[in-house]
Amino acid sequence: MRAARHARWAAAAMVVALATTACGGGADAGEGGAVLSSSWTDPQNPLEPANTNEVQGGKVLSMIFRGLKQYDPKTGEAKNMVAERIETSDSQHFTVTLKDGWTFSDGEKVTAKSFVDAWNYGASLENNQKNAYFFSYIEGYDQVHPEQGKQRAKTMSGLKVVDERTFTVTLSQKFSGFPDTLGYNAFVPLPRSFYEDHAGWLAKPVGNGPYTVQSYTRGSEMRLVRWDAYAGPDAARNDGVTLKVYTDNNTAYTDLMAGNLDLVDDVPAQQLKNVRADLDGRYLNTPAGIIQTLSFPHYDKRWTGPGADKVRKGLSRAIDREQITRTIFQGTRTPATDWTSPVLGAEGGYKAGLCGEWCAYDAAAARKLIEEGGGLPGGQVKITYNADTGSHKLWVDAVCNSINNALNDDKACVGNPMGTFADFRSKSTTQKIAGPFRAGWQMDYPLTQNFLQPLYYTNASSNDGKWSNKEFDRLVDRANAETDPAKAVKLFQQAEEVVRDEMAAIPLWYQNGSAGWSERLSDVTLNPFSVPVYEQIKVG
C-alpha cells in the first residue's frame, strides 16, 4: 500500500456471532449431520475482498464468492466462472461479458455494476484496502490512489459499464496476463448492502458463492452453510463447514484424533512421522504454490547500509535447507532454489537453480560474507514469527541452530515469537519488526508475476519489507506488457535475478499442502493453493 492505513471499519469488524457455538463432535447438529468441521485461524482483517491478502481470510472468501474467473482445483488454470467471455485485441482494452442468472445470496442480481463498483471501492485511497495495488493496472488508478496527496477522482476512468451484463476495462499499459488474475478474491463483485450497511455486511458478509456465512465468533468459530440457490457449476456437496479457531495446530490434530474435528489442513511438523499410521491413509501431501522465505526490514538502515547484501547472502549460505526439510518436515518441503514455485513449471516461469551458490549451504563462505559485510546488525539475528502455529517454532529454531553452527556462535541467531497470526501480520504490514521475519507466500493466481511483483515491486501490496529497486520494477513492467508468454517469462526471470543479486529475501523451501481427515469425510482434495476444496467434500 502506498498510503497509511486507517482502522475506520475496525470497530465494526469481526463482531460477535449471531448464534452461539456448539461444542464437541466432528459435526454440528442439524442439516442432516452433513456439516464438516475444519481447523482455522482468525483472519487478520474484516473479510472485505480487497482488504484480505492472507490465507485464513482468503479461505472464507473463496467459499462465499465467485469472480469472473475461477482457478481449476486440479490444474490451477483460470477458467471463466461469472464471465461468459473476456475479449481483447491488444492486451490493453478488454470487454467483459457476464453470464446471465447469477445473484448474490440476498437475491440481488450480479451485474456489470457489481464488479465496477467493487473495483473502484478497492482501488480508492480513502478506503485504504490492502489489495488496492491489484487495480493499479487500470487507467485512472493514479487519480483514485495517488502516491502523494489526496484522492483526485472517485472512480477509475478505465472502467465503464456498458449494460447490465457488459463492462469495459482499459489498462494504463499492456498486460497480457490480466484476464488470468481475475480469479483472485480482490476482483469479486459486491452487493449494494456492502455500501449501504457496511457494518452489517462485515458482521455477516453476503456473497455469490456456494456457501453463506451463518455466524462468526472471533476466537471460536465461523459457521458457513450451503447456499441452495447458488448459480455456479461447483455447488457444495455437503451442508456446510464449521471453521474452528485454533491457536496451535497440534491441538487441532489432537482434536482430529479424538473425533472432535473432521479436517486439519496443515498437519503440524511434530506429527508428520506418524500421520499416515495415525489416520490409516486419510492424509494428503501434495505440491502447492507456496514458498517460505525470510524477509528483511529494508526500512531499517542497519539492514540496508553498505555490505548489508553480503550479510543477507551470508545468512542464506548459513542455512542447511536439505537437513531442515528432511529432519523437521519429513520431505513435505523442498529446498528452494528460486523465488517462485515448481508448480508453475518451466514454461510458467519456474527456474530451478536460479539462486545459485547463494542458496547452497557453506559455513565457511557464510562466515566470510558476513564478516565482509560488517557483521550481524547489533551482533545478533532475531527471527520474528507468529507463535500460534507450532511448526514455525520448530523450523525457526532449526534455522537459528544452523546459522549458529555455521558462525560458531550459539547466540548469533534466536527466534522471536509473536502472539497470534493476526498480531504478527499487524506488525509486519506496518513495518514494526526490527529484524528478519518469516514471509510465507501462497500464490494468488498461477503466474510468475504473482510471486514477484506483489512482494518486491516498489510499494507493492505485500512488500512488507519495503525493498525497492528501479531495475526490478522496469523489468516487471516490460514483462507485463509482453504479449509473447515465453518472452514475458524470460523478463520475469531477469527481474528475479535482481532479487537474487541483492538477496532481497532469503528463499527457504517450497511447501507442500497437507491435510488429514476423519472417517466421516470422503473426496478430500487440496487445490494448487493448498486450500481444501470444501465444496467437493462429502460427509457421512
C-alpha positions in Angstrom: 0.0 0.0 0.0 1.3 3.5 -0.9 -0.8 5.3 1.8 -1.2 5.0 5.5 -3.8 2.5 6.6 -6.6 3.6 8.9 -8.8 1.5 11.1 -12.1 3.1 10.0 -14.0 -0.2 9.9 -12.1 -1.9 12.7 -14.7 -1.3 15.4 -17.4 -3.0 13.3 -15.3 -5.8 12.1 -15.2 -9.4 13.3 -18.2 -9.0 15.6 -19.7 -11.5 18.0 -21.7 -14.1 16.2 -25.5 -14.2 15.8 -25.6 -17.7 17.1 -23.8 -19.4 20.0 -21.2 -22.1 19.3 -21.6 -25.8 19.6 -19.1 -28.0 21.5 -17.8 -31.4 20.8 -18.2 -33.8 17.9 -16.9 -33.7 14.4 -20.1 -32.0 13.1 -22.7 -29.6 14.3 -26.3 -30.6 14.9 -28.8 -30.1 12.2 -28.6 -30.1 8.4 -28.8 -33.9 8.4 -25.4 -34.1 10.2 -23.7 -33.4 6.9 -21.7 -30.4 8.2 -17.9 -30.8 8.5 -15.6 -29.1 10.9 -12.2 -27.8 9.8 -9.2 -26.1 11.6 -8.8 -22.4 11.0 -7.2 -19.3 12.4 -8.8 -15.9 12.8 -8.0 -13.7 9.8 -6.1 -10.5 10.2 -8.8 -8.2 8.9 -12.5 -8.0 8.2 -13.5 -10.0 5.2 -13.6 -7.2 2.7 -12.3 -8.9 -0.5 -10.0 -6.0 -1.4 -8.6 -5.9 2.1 -7.8 -9.5 2.6 -4.3 -10.7 1.5 -3.6 -13.6 3.8 -4.6 -17.3 3.7 -7.1 -17.6 6.5 -9.4 -14.8 5.3 -8.8 -15.9 1.8 -10.2 -19.4 2.6 -13.5 -17.9 3.6 -13.7 -15.5 0.6 -13.1 -18.4 -1.7 -16.2 -20.2 -0.2 -18.6 -17.3 -0.3 -17.6 -15.6 -3.5 -17.1 -16.3 -7.2 -15.4 -13.9 -9.6 -15.1 -13.6 -13.3 -12.6 -16.4 -13.3 -12.2 -19.5 -11.1 -8.9 -21.4 -10.8 -9.3 -25.1 -11.6 -8.9 -27.1 -8.3 -6.7 -29.6 -10.1 -4.7 -27.7 -12.6 -4.9 -24.1 -11.4 -6.0 -23.0 -14.9 -8.0 -19.8 -14.8 -11.4 -20.6 -16.3 -14.5 -18.4 -16.8 -17.0 -18.5 -14.0 -19.2 -15.4 -13.8 -17.6 -14.2 -17.0 -19.1 -15.5 -20.3 -16.2 -14.1 -22.2 -13.3 -11.6 -21.8 -12.2 -10.2 -25.1 -9.2 -8.1 -26.2 -7.4 -7.3 -29.4 -4.4 -5.5 -27.9 -4.0 -6.8 -24.2 -4.9 -3.3 -23.1 -8.6 -2.8 -23.8 -10.9 -5.6 -22.6 -14.6 -6.2 -22.9 -16.2 -8.3 -20.2 -19.5 -10.0 -20.7 -21.2 -11.7 -17.8 -23.2 -14.9 -17.8 -26.9 -14.5 -17.0 -28.6 -15.9 -13.9 -26.0 -15.0 -11.2 -27.3 -13.5 -8.0 -26.0 -12.7 -4.5 -27.3 -14.8 -1.6 -29.6 -11.9 -0.6 -31.3 -12.1 -4.0 -29.7 -9.1 -5.7 -28.6 -9.7 -9.3 -24.9 -9.8 -10.1 -24.4 -7.2 -12.8 -21.5 -5.3 -14.5 -22.0 -2.6 -12.0 -21.5 -5.1 -9.1 -17.9 -5.6 -10.4 -17.2 -2.0 -11.4 -18.3 -0.5 -8.1 -16.3 -3.2 -6.2 -13.1 -2.5 -8.1 -13.5 1.3 -7.7 -14.1 0.8 -3.9 -11.0 -1.5 -3.7 -8.8 1.0 -5.5 -9.9 4.1 -3.6 -7.2 5.7 -1.4 -9.9 6.7 1.1 -10.9 3.1 1.7 -7.3 2.0 2.5 -7.7 -1.5 1.1 -4.6 -3.7 1.3 -5.2 -5.1 -2.2 -5.6 -1.7 -3.8 -2.4 -2.3 -5.7 -4.0 -5.1 -7.7 -6.1 -2.4 -9.5 -3.1 -0.3 -10.4 -3.0 -1.5 -14.0 -6.4 0.1 -14.6 -6.4 3.5 -16.3 -7.2 6.2 -13.7 -5.8 4.4 -10.7 -3.3 7.2 -10.2 -6.2 9.6 -9.7 -8.1 7.5 -7.1 -5.0 6.3 -5.4 -2.2 8.8 -5.9 1.2 8.2 -4.4 1.1 11.5 -2.8 -1.7 13.9 -1.8 -5.4 13.5 -1.7 -7.6 11.3 -3.9 -8.4 13.3 -7.1 -11.3 11.2 -8.5 -14.0 8.9 -7.1 -13.7 6.3 -9.9 -11.2 4.9 -12.3 -11.5 6.2 -15.9 -10.6 2.8 -17.2 -13.8 1.2 -16.0 -17.1 1.7 -17.9 -20.5 0.0 -17.5 -21.9 -0.7 -21.0 -25.1 -2.5 -19.9 -26.3 -4.9 -17.2 -24.1 -7.7 -18.3 -21.2 -5.9 -20.0 -18.3 -3.6 -18.9 -15.1 -2.5 -20.4 -11.6 -2.3 -18.8 -8.8 -0.1 -20.2 -5.4 -0.6 -18.7 -2.7 2.1 -18.5 -0.3 -0.4 -20.2 -0.5 -3.7 -21.9 -0.8 -6.7 -19.6 -1.3 -9.9 -21.4 -1.8 -11.9 -18.2 -4.6 -9.6 -16.9 -7.5 -12.0 -17.5 -5.8 -14.7 -15.6 -5.6 -12.5 -12.5 -9.3 -12.1 -12.3 -9.9 -15.2 -10.2 -8.2 -13.5 -7.3 -10.5 -12.5 -4.5 -9.8 -8.8 -4.8 -11.7 -8.8 -8.1 -15.0 -10.4 -6.9 -18.3 -8.4 -7.2 -20.1 -6.8 -4.2 -23.8 -6.3 -3.5 -25.4 -3.0 -2.6 -25.6 -4.0 1.1 -21.8 -3.8 1.3 -22.0 0.0 0.8 -25.5 0.7 2.3 -24.9 -1.1 5.6 -21.2 -1.7 5.8 -21.1 -2.7 9.5 -23.9 -5.1 9.0 -22.2 -6.6 5.9 -19.0 -7.1 7.8 -20.9 -8.9 10.6 -22.5 -11.2 8.1 -20.9 -11.0 4.6 -23.1 -11.5 1.6 -21.5 -13.1 -1.5 -22.4 -15.1 -4.6 -20.5 -18.3 -3.8 -21.6 -21.8 -2.8 -21.7 -21.0 0.9 -23.1 -18.3 3.1 -21.9 -17.1 6.5 -24.3 -18.1 9.2 -22.3 -16.8 12.2 -18.9 -15.9 13.4 -17.4 -15.6 16.9 -13.9 -14.3 16.8 -11.5 -16.7 18.6 -14.0 -19.5 18.4 -15.6 -20.4 15.1 -17.2 -19.4 11.9 -20.2 -21.3 10.6 -20.9 -21.5 6.8 -23.9 -23.2 5.3 -24.6 -24.4 1.8 -26.5 -21.9 -0.4 -29.1 -23.9 -2.3 -29.8 -21.2 -4.9 -26.1 -21.0 -5.9 -25.9 -20.5 -9.7 -22.4 -22.0 -10.3 -21.4 -25.5 -11.5 -19.5 -26.2 -8.3 -22.3 -26.4 -5.8 -21.5 -27.7 -2.3 -21.8 -31.4 -1.8 -22.2 -31.0 2.0 -24.5 -29.0 4.1 -21.9 -26.7 5.5 -18.5 -26.1 7.0 -17.7 -25.0 10.6 -14.3 -23.4 10.7 -12.9 -23.8 14.3 -10.3 -21.4 15.5 -7.1 -23.0 16.9 -4.0 -21.1 18.2 -1.9 -24.3 18.0 -2.3 -26.8 15.1 -1.0 -29.6 17.4 -4.3 -29.1 19.4 -6.2 -29.3 16.2 -4.5 -32.6 15.3 -5.3 -33.9 18.8 -9.0 -33.0 18.3 -8.9 -34.7 14.9 -7.6 -37.9 16.5 -10.2 -37.7 19.3 -13.1 -37.3 16.9 -13.8 -33.6 17.8 -12.7 -32.3 14.4 -13.1 -33.5 10.8 -10.3 -31.8 8.9 -6.9 -30.4 9.6 -5.4 -28.7 6.5 -2.0 -28.0 8.0 -0.6 -31.1 9.6 1.9 -30.0 12.3 5.5 -30.9 11.7 5.6 -32.8 15.0 3.1 -35.3 13.7 4.5 -35.9 10.2 6.3 -39.0 11.3 3.1 -40.7 12.4 0.3 -39.1 10.4 -0.1 -41.9 7.8 -0.4 -44.6 10.5 -2.5 -42.4 12.8 -5.1 -41.7 10.1 -4.9 -45.0 8.3 -4.2 -43.3 4.9 -6.6 -40.4 5.4 -3.8 -38.0 4.6 -2.7 -35.8 1.7 0.7 -34.4 0.9 0.6 -32.6 -2.5 2.7 -29.9 -4.2 1.4 -26.4 -3.8 2.2 -22.9 -4.9 3.7 -21.9 -1.6 7.2 -20.7 -0.8 8.6 -19.9 2.6 11.1 -17.0 2.8 12.9 -14.8 5.3 12.1 -11.2 4.7 14.2 -8.3 5.8 13.3 -4.8 7.2 14.7 -2.8 4.3 13.2 0.3 6.1 15.8 -0.2 8.8 19.2 1.3 7.9 21.0 -1.5 9.8 19.8 -3.9 7.1 20.3 -1.6 4.0 23.7 0.0 4.6 26.9 -0.8 2.8 27.6 -4.5 2.9 24.1 -5.4 4.0 23.6 -7.5 0.9 26.6 -9.6 1.8 25.2 -10.2 5.3 21.9 -11.3 3.8 23.7 -13.7 1.4 25.9 -14.9 4.2 22.8 -15.8 6.3 21.4 -17.6 3.3 24.5 -19.7 2.9 24.4 -20.5 6.7 21.1 -22.3 6.4 21.2 -26.0 5.7 17.9 -26.3 3.9 18.5 -30.0 3.0 18.9 -31.1 6.6 16.0 -29.0 7.9 13.5 -30.1 5.3 14.5 -33.7 5.8 14.5 -33.9 9.6 11.8 -31.3 10.6 9.4 -31.6 7.7 9.8 -35.3 6.7 10.1 -34.5 3.0 6.9 -32.3 2.9 9.1 -29.3 2.0 11.8 -29.0 -0.8 14.8 -26.7 -0.5 14.1 -23.6 -2.6 16.5 -22.6 -5.4 14.5 -19.7 -6.7 11.8 -17.3 -5.5 8.7 -18.8 -7.3 7.3 -22.4 -7.2 7.8 -25.6 -9.1 4.1 -25.9 -9.6 4.4 -23.2 -12.3 6.6 -25.5 -14.4 9.4 -24.3 -16.6 7.0 -22.8 -19.2 5.3 -20.9 -16.4 8.5 -19.3 -15.1 10.0 -21.6 -12.5 13.7 -21.9 -13.0 15.4 -24.4 -10.8 18.8 -23.3 -9.5 18.3 -19.6 -10.3 19.5 -18.7 -6.8 22.8 -20.5 -7.5 25.5 -20.6 -4.8 23.6 -18.2 -2.6 21.1 -20.9 -1.6 23.8 -23.6 -1.1 24.9 -24.3 2.5 28.6 -23.4 3.1 29.6 -22.5 6.6 33.0 -21.0 5.6 31.5 -18.9 2.8 28.8 -17.7 5.2 31.3 -16.5 7.8 33.4 -14.8 5.2 30.4 -13.0 3.6 29.0 -11.8 7.0 32.5 -10.6 8.1 33.0 -8.7 4.8 29.5 -7.1 5.2 30.4 -5.7 8.6 28.9 -8.4 10.8 25.4 -9.0 12.0 23.5 -5.8 12.8 23.5 -5.4 16.6 25.6 -8.6 16.8 22.5 -10.9 16.7 19.7 -12.0 14.3 16.2 -12.3 15.8 13.8 -14.1 13.5 10.2 -13.0 14.2 7.3 -15.4 13.6 3.8 -16.0 14.8 3.7 -18.4 17.8 0.2 -19.8 17.2 1.5 -22.4 14.7 3.7 -24.9 16.4 5.6 -25.7 13.2 7.0 -22.2 13.0 8.9 -22.5 16.2 10.4 -25.8 15.1 11.8 -24.6 11.8 12.9 -21.1 13.1 14.8 -22.9 15.9 16.3 -25.2 13.3 17.3 -22.3 11.1 18.9 -20.5 14.0 20.8 -23.6 15.0 22.1 -23.9 11.5 23.2 -20.3 11.5 24.8 -20.6 14.9 26.7 -23.7 14.0 27.9 -22.1 10.7 29.1 -19.0 12.5 30.5 -20.8 15.6 28.4 -18.6 17.8 25.5 -20.1 19.8 23.9 -16.7 20.3 24.2 -15.4 16.7 20.5 -16.2 16.0 17.4 -16.6 18.2 13.7 -17.0 17.5 11.4 -14.1 18.3 7.9 -15.5 18.8 5.0 -13.0 18.5 1.4 -13.8 19.7 -1.1 -14.8 17.0 -1.0 -14.7 13.3 -3.2 -11.5 13.4 -0.7 -9.9 15.8 2.2 -10.8 13.6 0.6 -9.5 10.4 -0.4 -6.3 12.1 3.3 -5.7 12.9 4.8 -7.0 9.6 2.4 -5.0 7.4 3.1 -1.7 9.2 6.9 -2.0 9.3 7.2 -2.5 13.0 9.6 -5.5 13.0 13.2 -4.8 13.7 14.9 -7.9 12.1 14.3 -10.8 9.7 10.8 -12.2 9.8 9.0 -15.2 8.2 7.2 -14.4 5.0 5.5 -17.4 3.5 3.7 -16.7 0.2 0.8 -18.6 -1.2 0.1 -17.7 -4.8 -3.0 -15.7 -5.5 -3.0 -16.9 -9.1 -0.6 -19.2 -11.0 1.6 -16.6 -12.7 5.3 -15.9 -12.2 4.3 -12.3 -11.9 2.4 -13.1 -8.7 5.5 -14.5 -6.9 7.5 -11.4 -7.7 5.5 -8.2 -8.2 3.3 -8.1 -5.1 6.3 -9.0 -2.9 9.2 -7.0 -4.4 7.9 -4.2 -6.6 8.2 -0.7 -5.1 5.3 -0.1 -2.7 3.5 -3.3 -3.8 0.7 -4.6 -1.7 2.7 -7.3 0.1 6.1 -5.8 0.0 6.2 -5.7 3.8 10.0 -5.3 3.9 9.8 -2.2 1.6 12.6 -3.4 -0.7 12.9 -1.2 -3.8 14.9 -1.5 -7.0 14.3 0.5 -10.2 15.8 -2.1 -12.5 13.5 -4.8 -11.0 10.5 -2.5 -11.4 11.5 -1.8 -15.0 11.8 -5.4 -15.9 8.5 -6.3 -14.4 6.8 -3.5 -16.3 8.3 -4.8 -19.5 7.3 -8.4 -18.7 3.7 -7.4 -18.0 3.5 -5.6 -21.4 4.9 -8.5 -23.3 2.3 -10.5 -25.3 4.5 -13.4 -26.1 4.4 -15.7 -22.9 7.9 -17.1 -23.5 9.4 -13.6 -23.7 7.5 -12.5 -20.7 8.8 -15.4 -18.7 12.4 -14.5 -19.6 11.9 -10.9 -18.5 10.4 -12.0 -15.2 13.4 -14.3 -14.6 15.7 -11.4 -15.3 13.8 -9.4 -12.6 14.1 -12.4 -10.3 17.9 -12.3 -10.8 17.9 -8.7 -9.4 16.1 -10.1 -6.3 18.8 -12.7 -6.1 21.8 -10.3 -6.6 20.6 -8.2 -3.7 19.1 -11.1 -1.7 16.0 -9.0 -1.1 14.6 -12.0 0.8 16.1 -15.4 1.6 14.2 -18.3 -0.1 13.9 -21.3 2.3 11.8 -24.0 0.9 8.8 -24.9 -1.3 5.9 -26.1 0.8 3.5 -28.9 0.0 -0.1 -28.8 1.0 -1.1 -31.3 3.7 -4.4 -32.4 5.2 -5.7 -35.1 7.4 -9.3 -36.0 7.9 -11.8 -38.1 9.9 -13.6 -41.3 8.8 -16.8 -39.2 8.2 -15.3 -37.5 5.2 -14.6 -38.5 1.6 -13.4 -36.8 -1.6 -11.0 -34.6 0.3 -8.6 -32.8 -2.0 -6.4 -29.7 -1.9 -6.2 -27.2 -4.8 -2.8 -25.9 -6.1 -3.0 -23.1 -3.4 -3.1 -25.9 -0.7 -6.6 -24.9 0.4 -9.2 -27.7 0.8 -11.8 -27.9 -2.0 -14.5 -27.7 0.6 -17.4 -27.8 -1.8 -16.3 -31.2 -3.1 -16.1 -32.9 0.3 -18.7 -35.4 1.2 -19.8 -36.1 4.8 -21.1 -39.4 6.0 
